[in-house]
Each structure stands twice: as C-alpha cells, then as structure tokens.
Amino acid sequence: MFVKVILLELLMATSITVKGQVTIPKKIRDALKLSAGDGIDFAVNRDGQVVVLKTGARPPRQRDRFDAARGKADVRWRTDALMALLRGAD
C-alpha cells in the first residue's frame, strides 16, 4: 500500500509500515517547516484527498515529582548488599 502526496505538482510516494507509520518526505517536511517533535493533523477533504497540517510543537514534558531526585543518590550500593537489606537476614 502506498500513500501519495502532491506538492507543487510533484508526486511523492512512501510505503506504510506494519505499524501504520509513514515517513513524511523531506520536501513536505521542508514546505511545512516541520521538525522533530512538531505535531501534525491529518484530514480527508470532500474529494477524498488527505491533507497534512502542522499543529505546532509538542508541548514540553511535564516534570514529575521524581525528576528533582533523579541522579542525585550518592550511596553506592553493591547489588548483594542492597538485596540483603531489602530481603532481610535469612
């Protein structure tokens, strides 16, 4: 199965992966000024043509309550010592 995209009278084709993903051709990305993380919307017009629209950049990931603590631990546990502490003495 192929998806056909028309831009400035150029026909570009790309294939769909088994996951339903497609690569947007470089000329399309350039025309829409798309970069990694940008959002896009797909619509089907009355003629059955697929329209791709830029929606803007993906919102930044919100920090969770553990972000401040990540990578801050200064205790260097050996695996066997940590497992003994967590499991208790036999």
Secondary structure, DSSP 8 states (H G I E B T S, - for coil): -EEEEEETTEEEEEE--TTS-----HHHHHHHT--TTEEEEEEE-TTS-EEEEEEEE-------TTTTTTT-------HHHHHHHHH---
